[in-house]
Structure formats: structure tokens, C-alpha cells
């Protein structure tokens, strides 16, 4: 029997969640776990009731040739990590002390949210071009663990 490790199991859940993404540039999924139980999931996409970029004629950041990892304020989408944290709050689930599994390294905005949410472990599959996020996470005592390479 070839059972996945817990990290592999929850990362596969994050990868499945990413398939719901509506972002035209990058599909990202996140799963927040506490005591080996999935508490919340999130993927990147427009807020409730807001048109997705596909329905707007394309991605504004792409049209403006904004490099990946920059000018997040121009993006219509919430990030996967943000949606997972929001979902946990909406459902009344405490996530402090939990682990977040993300298909991609968090950006600096999401890194700050993860820190303040009290998540104490970050596991990712792929990197992301945002060194400031790694610096902030390191200063807060959090390391980004990469699996699945």
C-alpha cells in the first residue's frame, strides 16, 4: 500500500482546489489544516458577485504587461490564501497554530495575512517571484517548506 504522507495528502487537496481558480495567469489553491483536519480551502478568483477577468475581456495586469508578483492592487481576484482565511472566519473555525498548504509561495500581502492569522507552518509546491514575502515570513519566524519537487 502506497499511502501519501500527510503533507502529500493535503498538498493534493490544494492542487484540486486550484482547479476551481478563475485567474487567467495562475491557478492557485490553498488548504488550511489543523490537527490533521482540513479547516478551509481557497482558490484565487474574483469576489462574490464580481465578474471574473474572463468575463471582463481579459486580465488587466496582463494587458498592462505587469510582471508576475507585482501590482496586486490591479488584480480583480482574491488570492487562494485570502479566500481560505476568509472561509475559516466565515465558518467560525480557529486557524491559529495551523498549517497552510499552498500550490505556490505566498505573495507579500498573503504572507502578512498568514502571519496575523497565527498560522505557524507554510507548505508550498512551487515558488513565486516575491522575495519580500520570504523576508517578512522569516522575520516572523516562519519558513516556507517546499514539497513535491
PAZAPA-4460 file (N, C-alpha, C; in steps of 0.05 Angstrom, whole numbers, plus 32768, in hexadecimal, padded with zeros to 4 digits):
% residues 149
    n_x    n_y    n_z   ca_x   ca_y   ca_z    c_x    c_y    c_z   seq   type   mol
   8011   7FE8   8000   8000   8000   8000   8012   8019   8000     1      X     A
   800C   802B   7FEE   801D   8043   7FEC   800C   805C   7FF4     2      X     A
   8009   805F   800E   7FFA   8076   8018   800B   8090   8017     3      X     A
   7FFE   80A6   800F   800D   80BF   8010   8012   80C8   802C     4      X     A
   8027   80D7   8030   802C   80E3   804A   8016   80F8   804F     5      X     A
   8015   8102   8067   8001   8117   806D   8006   8130   805B     6      X     A
   801F   8137   8059   8026   814F   8048   801E   814A   802B     7      X     A
   8023   8132   8021   801B   812C   8005   7FFD   812C   8002     8      X     A
   7FEF   8121   8015   7FD2   8120   8015   7FC6   813B   8014     9      X     A
   7FCE   814D   8026   7FC3   8168   8027   7FCC   8179   800F    10      X     A
   7FE4   8174   8004   7FEC   8183   7FEC   7FDB   817A   7FD4    11      X     A
   7FD5   8161   7FD3   7FC3   8157   7FBD   7FA8   8165   7FBF    12      X     A
   7F9E   8169   7FD8   7F85   8178   7FDC   7F88   8195   7FD1    13      X     A
   7F9F   81A1   7FD7   7FA3   81BD   7FCD   7FA4   81BD   7FAF    14      X     A
   7FB1   81A9   7FA3   7FB2   81A7   7F85   7F96   81A4   7F79    15      X     A
   7F85   8194   7F86   7F6A   8190   7F7D   7F5A   81AA   7F80    16      X     A
   7F5E   81B8   7F96   7F50   81D1   7F9B   7F58   81E6   7F85    17      X     A
   7F72   81E6   7F7D   7F7B   81F9   7F69   7F6C   81F6   7F4E    18      X     A
   7F61   81DE   7F49   7F53   81DA   7F30   7F39   81EB   7F2F    19      X     A
   7F30   81F6   7F45   7F19   8207   7F46   7F20   8225   7F40    20      X     A
   7F3A   822B   7F3F   7F43   8246   7F3A   7F38   8251   7F20    21      X     A
   7F32   826B   7F21   7F29   8279   7F09   7F3E   828C   7EFF    22      X     A
   7F56   828C   7F0B   7F6B   829E   7F02   7F76   8295   7EE7    23      X     A
   7F7B   82A8   7ED6   7F85   82A2   7EBB   7FA3   829F   7EBB    24      X     A
   7FB1   82A8   7ED0   7FCE   82A7   7ED0   7FDA   8290   7EE0    25      X     A
   7FCD   8289   7EF6   7FD8   8274   7F07   7FC1   8268   7F18    26      X     A
   7FC0   824E   7F18   7FAC   8240   7F29   7FB9   8238   7F43    27      X     A
   7FAE   8242   7F59   7FB9   823D   7F73   7FA4   8232   7F86    28      X     A
   7FAB   821F   7F96   7F99   8214   7FAA   7FA6   8213   7FC5    29      X     A
   7F96   8215   7FDA   7FA0   8215   7FF5   7F8E   8205   8007    30      X     A
   7F99   81F7   801A   7F8A   81E8   802E   7F96   81EE   8049    31      X     A
   7F85   81F6   805C   7F8E   81FB   8078   7F87   81E2   8088    32      X     A
   7F9A   81D8   8096   7F98   81BF   80A5   7F9F   81C4   80C2    33      X     A
   7F8F   81B7   80D3   7F95   81B8   80F0   7F90   819C   80FB    34      X     A
   7FA3   8191   810A   7FA1   8177   8116   7F99   8162   8101    35      X     A
   7FA6   8163   80EA   7FA2   8150   80D4   7F86   8150   80C8    36      X     A
   7F77   8167   80CC   7F5D   816A   80C0   7F5D   8183   80AF    37      X     A
   7F52   8180   8097   7F4F   8198   8085   7F39   81AA   8091    38      X     A
   7F40   81C3   8096   7F2E   81D6   80A2   7F21   81E8   808D    39      X     A
   7F31   81F0   8078   7F26   8202   8064   7F37   81FF   804A    40      X     A
   7F2B   8205   8034   7F39   8205   801A   7F35   8220   800D    41      X     A
   7F46   8226   7FFA   7F43   823F   7FEA   7F51   823C   7FD0    42      X     A
   7F47   824B   7FBC   7F55   824D   7FA2   7F53   8269   7F9A    43      X     A
   7F64   8271   7F87   7F64   828D   7F7E   7F4E   8292   7F69    44      X     A
   7F3F   82A7   7F6E   7F29   82AF   7F5D   7F1C   82C8   7F67    45      X     A
   7F0B   82D3   7F56   7EFD   82EC   7F5D   7EEB   82E8   7F75    46      X     A
   7EE6   82FD   7F84   7ED4   82FC   7F9B   7EB7   82F5   7F92    47      X     A
   7EA8   82EB   7FA4   7E8C   82E4   7F9F   7E7D   82FB   7F91    48      X     A
   7E6F   82F4   7F7C   7E5E   8308   7F6E   7E6E   831A   7F5B    49      X     A
   7E88   8316   7F59   7E99   8327   7F48   7EA0   8316   7F2F    50      X     A
   7EA0   8323   7F18   7EA7   8314   7F00   7EC4   830B   7F01    51      X     A
   7EC9   82F3   7EF6   7EE4   82E8   7EF4   7EF1   82F6   7EDC    52      X     A
   7F0C   82F6   7EDB   7F1B   8303   7EC6   7F12   82F8   7EAA    53      X     A
   7F0D   82DF   7EA9   7F05   82D2   7E90   7EEC   82E0   7E85    54      X     A
   7EDA   82E8   7E98   7EC1   82F5   7E90   7EC5   8314   7E8C    55      X     A
   7EDC   831E   7E92   7EE3   833A   7E8E   7EF3   833F   7E75    56      X     A
   7EF8   832A   7E66   7F08   832D   7E4E   7F26   8329   7E53    57      X     A
   7F2D   831E   7E69   7F49   8318   7E6F   7F54   8323   7E88    58      X     A
   7F6C   831D   7E8E   7F7A   8325   7EA6   7F86   8340   7EA3    59      X     A
   7F7F   8353   7EB4   7F8A   836E   7EB3   7FA8   836E   7EB7    60      X     A
   7FB3   835F   7EC9   7FCF   835E   7ECE   7FDE   8354   7EB5    61      X     A
   7FD2   8340   7EA7   7FDE   8336   7E8E   7FDE   834C   7E79    62      X     A
   7FC7   835A   7E76   7FC6   836F   7E62   7FDA   8385   7E67    63      X     A
   7FE0   838A   7E80   7FF3   839F   7E87   8010   8395   7E89    64      X     A
   8014   837B   7E82   802E   836F   7E83   803B   8371   7E9F    65      X     A
   802B   836D   7EB4   8035   836E   7ECF   8042   8353   7ED5    66      X     A
   805B   8353   7EDD   8069   8339   7EE3   805B   832A   7EFA    67      X     A
   805E   8310   7EFA   8053   8300   7F0F   805F   8308   7F2A    68      X     A
   804E   8309   7F3E   8058   8310   7F59   8057   832E   7F5F    69      X     A
   804D   833E   7F4C   804D   835B   7F50   8031   8367   7F4B    70      X     A
   802C   837E   7F57   8013   838E   7F53   7FFA   837E   7F59    71      X     A
   7FF9   8370   7F6F   7FE1   835F   7F76   7FC8   8370   7F78    72      X     A
   7FCB   8389   7F7D   7FB2   839A   7F80   7FA3   839C   7F66    73      X     A
   7FAF   8396   7F50   7FA1   8397   7F36   7F92   837D   7F30    74      X     A
   7F95   8369   7F40   7F89   834F   7F3B   7F6D   834E   7F47    75      X     A
   7F5A   8343   7F38   7F3E   8340   7F41   7F3B   832A   7F55    76      X     A
   7F4E   8318   7F56   7F4B   82FF   7F66   7F55   8303   7F82    77      X     A
   7F49   82F3   7F94   7F54   82EE   7FAE   7F67   82D6   7FAA    78      X     A
   7F7C   82D5   7FBA   7F8E   82BE   7FB8   7F83   82A6   7FC7    79      X     A
   7F8D   828F   7FC1   7F84   8276   7FCD   7F87   8277   7FEC    80      X     A
   7F9D   8281   7FF5   7FA2   8283   8012   7F8D   8295   801F    81      X     A
   7F88   82AC   8012   7F74   82BE   801D   7F59   82B1   801E    82      X     A
   7F51   82A3   8009   7F37   8296   8009   7F35   8280   801E    83      X     A
   7F4A   8272   8022   7F4A   825D   8037   7F47   8269   8053    84      X     A
   7F56   827E   8058   7F54   828C   8072   7F38   8297   8076    85      X     A
   7F2D   82A4   8062   7F12   82AF   8063   7EFD   8298   8068    86      X     A
   7F00   8282   8059   7EEE   826C   805D   7EEF   8261   8079    87      X     A
   7F06   825E   8084   7F09   8255   80A0   7EFB   8268   80B3    88      X     A
   7EFF   8282   80AF   7EF2   8295   80C1   7ED3   8294   80BD    89      X     A
   7ECA   8293   80A5   7EAD   8292   80A0   7EA0   8279   80AC    90      X     A
   7EAF   8263   80AE   7EA4   824B   80B9   7EAA   8249   80D7    91      X     A
   7EB8   825D   80E2   7EBD   825D   80FF   7ED3   8249   8108    92      X     A
   7EE6   8243   80F6   7EFB   8230   80FC   7F14   823E   8104    93      X     A
   7F1F   8238   811B   7F39   8243   8123   7F4F   8236   8113    94      X     A
   7F61   8246   8109   7F77   823B   80F9   7F92   8241   8106    95      X     A
   7F93   824F   811C   7FAC   8255   812A   7FBA   823B   8131    96      X     A
   7FD3   8239   812A   7FE3   8221   812F   7FE0   820C   8119    97      X     A
   7FD2   8213   8104   7FCE   8200   80EE   7FE4   8201   80D9    98      X     A
   7FE0   81F1   80C5   7FF2   81F0   80AE   7FE3   81F8   8095    99      X     A
   7FEF   8206   8083   7FE3   820D   8069   7FF3   81FF   8053   100      X     A
   7FE5   81F0   8043   7FF1   81E4   802B   7FE8   81F4   8013   101      X     A
   7FFC   81FD   8003   7FF6   820F   7FED   8006   8204   7FD4   102      X     A
   7FF9   8205   7FBE   8006   81FB   7FA6   801E   820D   7F9E   103      X     A
   801D   8227   7FA6   8033   823A   7FA0   803A   8249   7FB9   104      X     A
   8053   8252   7FBB   805C   8263   7FD1   804A   827B   7FD3   105      X     A
   8043   8284   7FEB   8032   829B   7FEE   8040   82B5   7FE6   106      X     A
   8030   82C8   7FDC   803A   82E3   7FD7   803D   82F2   7FF1   107      X     A
   8048   830A   7FF1   804C   8319   8009   8032   831F   8018   108      X     A
   801D   8325   8009   8003   832B   8015   7FF9   8313   8024   109      X     A
   7FF9   82FC   8017   7FF0   82E4   8024   8002   82DB   803B   110      X     A
   801C   82E0   8038   802F   82D9   804E   8027   82E8   8067   111      X     A
   8021   8302   8064   8019   8312   807C   7FFF   8308   8088   112      X     A
   7FEC   82FF   8077   7FD3   82F4   8081   7FD8   82DA   8090   113      X     A
   7FE9   82C9   8085   7FEF   82AF   8091   7FFC   82B4   80AD   114      X     A
   800E   82C6   80AE   801B   82CD   80C8   8006   82D5   80DC   115      X     A
   7FF5   82E9   80D5   7FE2   82F3   80E8   7FCC   82DF   80EF   116      X     A
   7FC7   82CC   80DD   7FB3   82B7   80E3   7FBD   82A3   80F7   117      X     A
   7FD7   82A3   80FC   7FE3   8291   810F   7FEA   8276   8104   118      X     A
   7FEA   8273   80EA   7FF2   825A   80DE   8010   8257   80E3   119      X     A
   8018   823F   80EB   8034   823C   80F3   8044   822A   80E0   120      X     A
   8038   8220   80CB   8047   8210   80B8   803C   8215   809C   121      X     A
   804F   8218   8088   8048   821D   806D   8055   8208   805B   122      X     A
   8045   81F9   804C   8050   81E5   803A   8047   81EC   801E   123      X     A
   805A   81EE   800B   8054   81F5   7FEF   805F   81E0   7FDC   124      X     A
   8054   81E1   7FC4   805F   81CF   7FAF   8071   81DE   7F9C   125      X     A
   806A   81F7   7F96   807A   8207   7F83   8081   8223   7F8F   126      X     A
   8095   822F   7F83   809D   824A   7F8C   808C   825F   7F80   127      X     A
   8093   8278   7F86   8085   8290   7F7C   8099   82A7   7F7C   128      X     A
   8099   82B8   7F68   80AE   82CE   7F67   80A8   82E5   7F7B   129      X     A
   80AA   82DF   7F95   80A6   82F4   7FA9   80B8   82EF   7FC1   130      X     A
   80D1   82F9   7FBF   80E4   82F4   7FD4   80DD   8303   7FEE   131      X     A
   80CF   8319   7FEC   80C7   8328   8004   80B5   8316   8016   132      X     A
   80A4   8306   800A   8093   82F5   801A   80A4   82E1   802A   133      X     A
   80B9   82D6   801E   80CA   82C4   802C   80D9   82D2   8043   134      X     A
   80E1   82EB   803E   80EF   82FB   8053   80DC   8300   806A   135      X     A
   80C3   8307   8065   80B0   830D   807A   80A9   82F4   808A   136      X     A
   80A5   82DE   807C   809F   82C5   8089   80B6   82BC   809B   137      X     A
   80CE   82BF   8091   80E6   82B7   80A0   80E8   82C8   80BA   138      X     A
   80E4   82E2   80B7   80E5   82F4   80CE   80D0   82EC   80E3   139      X     A
   80B9   82E2   80DA   80A4   82DA   80EC   80A8   82BE   80F7   140      X     A
   80BE   82B1   80EF   80C5   8296   80F9   80B8   8280   80E9   141      X     A
   80AE   8286   80D1   80A2   8271   80C0   80B3   826B   80A8   142      X     A
   80B6   8251   80A3   80C5   8248   808C   80B1   823D   8078   143      X     A
   80B7   8240   805E   80A7   8234   8049   80B3   8219   8042   144      X     A
   80A4   8204   8047   80AE   81E9   8041   80A4   81E1   8025   145      X     A
   80B6   81D8   8014   80AF   81D1   7FF9   80AE   81B2   7FF7   146      X     A
   8098   81A8   7FEC   8096   818B   7FE8   808E   8185   7FCB   147      X     A
   8092   816D   7FC3   8088   8165   7FA9   8098   816C   7F91   148      X     A
   80B1   8173   7F96   80C2   817A   7F7F   80CE   8162   7F72   149      X     A
***
